[in-house]
Amino acid sequence: MRMPFPRLIPSSATRRTALLAATMATLAATGTPAALAQGAAAWPTKPVKIVIGYPPGGSVDQAARIVGDALGPRLGATLVMDNQGGAAGAIAAQRVVSSPPDGYTLLVGSSNEMAATGLVNPAQKYDPLKDLAPIGLIATAPVLLVAGPKTGVKNLAEFIDLVKRNPGKYSYGSSGVGSTLHFAGELIKQRAGIFMTHIPYRGTASLTSDLAGGTLDFAMLSPTAALPFIQGGRVVPLGITSAARSPALPNVPALGEHPLLKGYDLVGWFAMAAPKNLPPALAQQLSQGLKATLQDPAVRRRLEDAGMVLPTAANADLAALMRSDTAQYAKLVDFAKMKD
C-alpha cells in the first residue's frame, strides 16, 4: 500500500516571508514606492501640532485653521493648533526648527519669520532658508496702506503730496521692525522719495487705536485686520501693495497706479513648513495633501473671503519664493538702515 506524502505545513517565519514578498510584488505592480507606503502607514500615530507664531484671530491663524479643518481629515490626522506669539513669528519658528523632523511639529507661518525677520533681528538663531523644509504656499496676502481720519487724507495722491511737503512730520505704524508690513512701508518711502517715521507695534489693537485717536497718522495693515475698521469708518484705505487691485477690495487702488510707485509689488504670504531633514516620503505626503486641500472649493472660498489670494503657477515654489523675498528685503534693510 502506497503511503501518501506528508502534508507540509509552512512555519510562521515562512508565512511571514511569503506575505512580505507578496506585498512587495503588489507595490511593484502598482508603481507605489515601498518607502512611501511604509511612511504613510507609520504616520500619523498621534496628533500633529501646528505651531502658529501669532495670536488667535489674526490672518496667519485664520489661514492655519481654514486649511487645517480640511487637511486633517485628508491626512487622517488630528491637527492641534498651538499659538506661540512673539518676535513677528520668530519664536514659533525657532520652536519648530528645534523639533524632531518626524512630521508631528509643523509651522504655519508667514513671510515675516520665513524670509524677513532674520535680516534685522540678531537674536534670531535660525536661518529659514537652511533650517526649514518648505511644504507649500497656502496663500498670499497684500498689505493695505491706511490713513487715520485726523490726517484728512482721502486718497493716495493726497497722501504722497502731504508727506512729501512735510518730510519727517508724519508717522506710520506696522506690526514690528523687520515685519513684512514694515518692509512694505519702507518700499513706499523708497519709491516715492518721501520720509515718515516708522512706529513699530506689538499688536493690531493698539495700532488701530492710536490711528483712530490721532496719535498715529498712517499704517500698514493686513486686509483681515483693516477691514472692520474700514467698514466702521475709523480708517481710510489709500492703496494696496499687490501689483493689481484685490477682488476683495476692488475700489482700493494698487499702489503701483500712482506714477511715483509704478511697478510696486510687495505682498505677504502664509505657508506650511517643517524642520529640516524631514523624510522625503513624508514631505511628499504633506505637500500633496496641502495641494489637494487648496483645490477644495469651500477652502478656497473661505481664504478668499478673508482677503487672501490662492497660489498660482508663478509662486507655487515656496523655496524659490523664500529666496527671492529674502533678497528683496535685504535691499530694503540697507535703504532703511534697519541694522546699526
DARACOR-V824188 format. One record per residue. N is the residue number from 1. RES is the residue in one small letter. SS is DSSP state (H for helix, E for strand, C for the rest). PHI is phi as a letter, one per 20 degrees, with the letter a starting at -180 (999 if undefined). PSI is psi in degrees with one decimal (999 if undefined). Layout:
{{N & RES & SS & PHI & PSI} {N & RES & SS & PHI & PSI}}
This chain:
{{1 & m & C & 999 & 127.2} {2 & r & C & f & 129.4} {3 & m & C & e & 135.9} {4 & p & C & f & 151.2} {5 & f & C & f & 141.7} {6 & p & C & f & 143.8} {7 & r & C & f & 121.0} {8 & l & C & e & 127.0} {9 & i & C & d & 115.7} {10 & p & C & f & 145.6} {11 & s & C & f & 165.3} {12 & s & H & f & -37.1} {13 & a & H & f & -40.9} {14 & t & H & f & -40.6} {15 & r & H & f & -40.5} {16 & r & H & f & -40.9} {17 & t & H & f & -43.7} {18 & a & H & f & -40.3} {19 & l & H & f & -41.7} {20 & l & H & f & -42.4} {21 & a & H & f & -40.9} {22 & a & H & f & -40.2} {23 & t & H & f & -45.3} {24 & m & H & f & -37.9} {25 & a & H & f & -39.8} {26 & t & H & f & -43.0} {27 & l & H & f & -41.2} {28 & a & H & f & -39.7} {29 & a & H & f & -34.3} {30 & t & H & e & -6.8} {31 & g & C & m & 15.1} {32 & t & C & e & 120.4} {33 & p & C & g & 137.0} {34 & a & H & f & -38.8} {35 & a & H & f & -40.8} {36 & l & H & f & -40.3} {37 & a & H & f & -42.3} {38 & q & H & f & -40.7} {39 & g & H & f & -40.6} {40 & a & H & f & -36.1} {41 & a & H & f & -32.3} {42 & a & H & e & -16.6} {43 & w & C & c & 133.3} {44 & p & C & e & 147.4} {45 & t & C & d & 1.0} {46 & k & C & b & 170.0} {47 & p & C & g & 148.0} {48 & v & E & d & 127.0} {49 & k & E & e & 126.0} {50 & i & E & d & 109.4} {51 & v & E & e & 129.3} {52 & i & E & c & 126.0} {53 & g & C & e & 22.6} {54 & y & C & b & 161.0} {55 & p & C & f & 160.5} {56 & p & C & g & 143.1} {57 & g & C & n & -18.2} {58 & g & C & f & 178.7} {59 & s & H & f & -39.7} {60 & v & H & f & -42.1} {61 & d & H & f & -41.9} {62 & q & H & f & -46.5} {63 & a & H & f & -43.0} {64 & a & H & f & -43.9} {65 & r & H & f & -36.6} {66 & i & H & f & -47.9} {67 & v & H & f & -41.2} {68 & g & H & f & -34.2} {69 & d & H & g & -35.2} {70 & a & H & e & -30.6} {71 & l & H & f & -39.4} {72 & g & H & g & -56.2} {73 & p & H & f & -34.7} {74 & r & H & f & -36.5} {75 & l & H & e & -9.4} {76 & g & C & m & 32.7} {77 & a & C & c & 150.0} {78 & t & C & e & 115.2} {79 & l & E & e & 126.7} {80 & v & E & d & 117.4} {81 & m & E & f & 131.0} {82 & d & E & c & 100.9} {83 & n & E & e & 120.3} {84 & q & C & c & 81.5} {85 & g & C & f & 161.9} {86 & g & C & p & 144.6} {87 & a & H & l & 42.0} {88 & a & H & l & 41.5} {89 & g & H & n & -10.0} {90 & a & H & f & -29.4} {91 & i & H & f & -43.9} {92 & a & H & f & -42.8} {93 & a & H & f & -39.4} {94 & q & H & f & -39.2} {95 & r & H & f & -39.6} {96 & v & H & f & -46.3} {97 & v & H & f & -20.7} {98 & s & C & e & -1.5} {99 & s & C & e & 158.3} {100 & p & C & f & 142.2} {101 & p & C & e & 62.7} {102 & d & C & d & 5.4} {103 & g & C & n & 2.3} {104 & y & C & e & -4.3} {105 & t & E & c & 113.2} {106 & l & E & c & 156.6} {107 & l & E & d & 130.4} {108 & v & E & d & 106.7} {109 & g & E & c & -169.4} {110 & s & E & c & 177.7} {111 & s & H & f & -18.1} {112 & n & H & g & -71.9} {113 & e & H & f & -13.2} {114 & m & H & d & -1.6} {115 & a & H & b & -33.9} {116 & a & H & d & -50.3} {117 & t & H & f & -31.6} {118 & g & H & f & -18.4} {119 & l & H & f & -20.8} {120 & v & C & c & -9.6} {121 & n & C & d & 101.6} {122 & p & C & f & -17.8} {123 & a & C & f & -13.2} {124 & q & C & f & 118.9} {125 & k & C & e & -7.6} {126 & y & C & d & 154.4} {127 & d & C & d & 110.4} {128 & p & H & g & -31.3} {129 & l & H & f & -22.7} {130 & k & H & d & -30.4} {131 & d & H & d & -4.5} {132 & l & E & d & 142.1} {133 & a & E & d & 107.0} {134 & p & E & f & 131.4} {135 & i & E & e & -48.3} {136 & g & E & r & 155.0} {137 & l & E & f & 136.8} {138 & i & E & e & -50.2} {139 & a & E & a & 160.1} {140 & t & E & d & 158.2} {141 & a & E & b & 111.9} {142 & p & C & f & 165.4} {143 & v & E & d & 146.0} {144 & l & E & d & 134.5} {145 & l & E & e & 122.7} {146 & v & E & c & 156.3} {147 & a & E & d & 144.8} {148 & g & E & f & 149.2} {149 & p & H & f & -26.2} {150 & k & H & f & -13.7} {151 & t & H & f & -24.2} {152 & g & C & m & 1.0} {153 & v & C & f & 132.3} {154 & k & C & d & -16.0} {155 & n & C & b & 174.7} {156 & l & H & f & -40.4} {157 & a & H & f & -42.3} {158 & e & H & f & -38.2} {159 & f & H & f & -51.9} {160 & i & H & f & -40.8} {161 & d & H & f & -44.4} {162 & l & H & f & -48.3} {163 & v & H & f & -36.4} {164 & k & H & f & -35.3} {165 & r & H & f & -13.6} {166 & n & C & c & 64.4} {167 & p & C & f & 128.4} {168 & g & C & n & -8.4} {169 & k & C & f & -31.5} {170 & y & C & d & 157.9} {171 & s & E & c & 157.9} {172 & y & E & c & 147.9} {173 & g & E & d & 154.5} {174 & s & E & b & -178.9} {175 & s & C & e & 6.4} {176 & g & C & q & 158.2} {177 & v & C & f & 129.7} {178 & g & C & n & 1.4} {179 & s & C & f & 162.4} {180 & t & H & g & -37.3} {181 & l & H & f & -37.8} {182 & h & H & f & -47.6} {183 & f & H & f & -36.9} {184 & a & H & f & -40.9} {185 & g & H & f & -39.8} {186 & e & H & f & -32.2} {187 & l & H & f & -34.1} {188 & i & H & f & -47.8} {189 & k & H & g & -43.5} {190 & q & H & f & -48.1} {191 & r & H & f & -40.9} {192 & a & H & e & -11.4} {193 & g & C & m & 41.2} {194 & i & C & c & 165.5} {195 & f & C & c & 125.6} {196 & m & C & c & 154.2} {197 & t & E & e & 129.9} {198 & h & E & e & 131.2} {199 & i & E & d & 110.3} {200 & p & E & e & 140.2} {201 & y & C & c & 157.4} {202 & r & C & e & -15.2} {203 & g & C & a & 162.4} {204 & t & H & f & -33.1} {205 & a & H & f & -49.8} {206 & s & H & f & -33.5} {207 & l & H & f & -51.5} {208 & t & H & f & -30.2} {209 & s & H & f & -45.0} {210 & d & H & f & -36.5} {211 & l & H & f & -47.8} {212 & a & H & f & -32.0} {213 & g & H & e & -8.6} {214 & g & C & n & -2.1} {215 & t & C & f & -32.0} {216 & l & C & d & 140.8} {217 & d & C & e & -48.9} {218 & f & E & c & 168.6} {219 & a & E & b & 156.6} {220 & m & E & d & 123.3} {221 & l & E & c & 152.9} {222 & s & E & f & 150.7} {223 & p & H & g & -37.7} {224 & t & H & f & -43.6} {225 & a & H & f & -34.8} {226 & a & H & e & -31.6} {227 & l & H & g & -46.9} {228 & p & H & f & -33.6} {229 & f & H & f & -30.8} {230 & i & H & f & -46.5} {231 & q & H & f & -31.1} {232 & g & C & e & 0.6} {233 & g & C & m & 17.6} {234 & r & C & e & -20.8} {235 & v & E & c & 159.3} {236 & v & E & d & 118.7} {237 & p & E & f & 131.2} {238 & l & E & d & -35.4} {239 & g & E & a & 159.0} {240 & i & E & d & 146.3} {241 & t & C & e & -7.0} {242 & s & C & f & 162.4} {243 & a & C & f & -29.4} {244 & a & C & c & 164.9} {245 & r & C & f & 153.5} {246 & s & E & e & 135.2} {247 & p & C & g & -26.8} {248 & a & C & f & -22.7} {249 & l & E & c & 66.2} {250 & p & C & f & -19.6} {251 & n & C & e & -3.4} {252 & v & C & e & 120.6} {253 & p & C & f & 153.4} {254 & a & E & f & 142.6} {255 & l & H & g & -33.5} {256 & g & H & f & -8.7} {257 & e & H & f & -18.7} {258 & h & C & e & 137.5} {259 & p & H & g & -35.9} {260 & l & H & f & -13.7} {261 & l & H & d & 20.2} {262 & k & C & g & 131.8} {263 & g & C & n & 1.7} {264 & y & C & f & 130.5} {265 & d & C & a & 103.2} {266 & l & C & b & 115.2} {267 & v & C & c & 151.8} {268 & g & E & e & 171.3} {269 & w & E & b & 162.8} {270 & f & E & c & 139.1} {271 & a & E & b & 165.3} {272 & m & E & d & 138.5} {273 & a & E & b & 166.8} {274 & a & E & c & 170.6} {275 & p & E & f & 152.2} {276 & k & C & f & 161.1} {277 & n & C & m & 21.3} {278 & l & C & f & 132.1} {279 & p & C & g & 135.2} {280 & p & H & g & -39.2} {281 & a & H & f & -39.5} {282 & l & H & f & -39.1} {283 & a & H & g & -41.1} {284 & q & H & f & -41.4} {285 & q & H & f & -43.9} {286 & l & H & f & -43.8} {287 & s & H & f & -45.0} {288 & q & H & f & -37.3} {289 & g & H & f & -40.5} {290 & l & H & f & -43.6} {291 & k & H & f & -43.7} {292 & a & H & f & -38.0} {293 & t & H & f & -39.2} {294 & l & C & f & -8.0} {295 & q & C & e & -8.7} {296 & d & C & f & 119.9} {297 & p & H & g & -36.4} {298 & a & H & f & -39.8} {299 & v & H & f & -45.8} {300 & r & H & g & -43.4} {301 & r & H & f & -41.5} {302 & r & H & f & -40.4} {303 & l & H & f & -43.9} {304 & e & H & f & -37.0} {305 & d & H & f & -25.1} {306 & a & C & e & 7.0} {307 & g & C & n & 14.5} {308 & m & C & e & 158.1} {309 & v & E & d & 128.6} {310 & l & E & f & 152.8} {311 & p & C & g & 151.2} {312 & t & C & c & 174.5} {313 & a & C & f & -29.0} {314 & a & C & f & -27.2} {315 & n & C & c & 17.4} {316 & a & C & f & -24.0} {317 & d & C & e & 98.7} {318 & l & H & f & -41.1} {319 & a & H & f & -42.8} {320 & a & H & f & -38.3} {321 & l & H & f & -42.1} {322 & m & H & f & -42.9} {323 & r & H & f & -45.5} {324 & s & H & f & -40.6} {325 & d & H & f & -38.0} {326 & t & H & f & -41.0} {327 & a & H & f & -41.3} {328 & q & H & f & -43.3} {329 & y & H & f & -35.1} {330 & a & H & f & -37.5} {331 & k & H & f & -37.6} {332 & l & H & f & -29.4} {333 & v & H & g & -43.4} {334 & d & H & f & -43.3} {335 & f & H & f & -46.4} {336 & a & H & e & -1.7} {337 & k & C & l & 50.7} {338 & m & C & f & -18.1} {339 & k & C & d & 139.2} {340 & d & C & f & 999}}
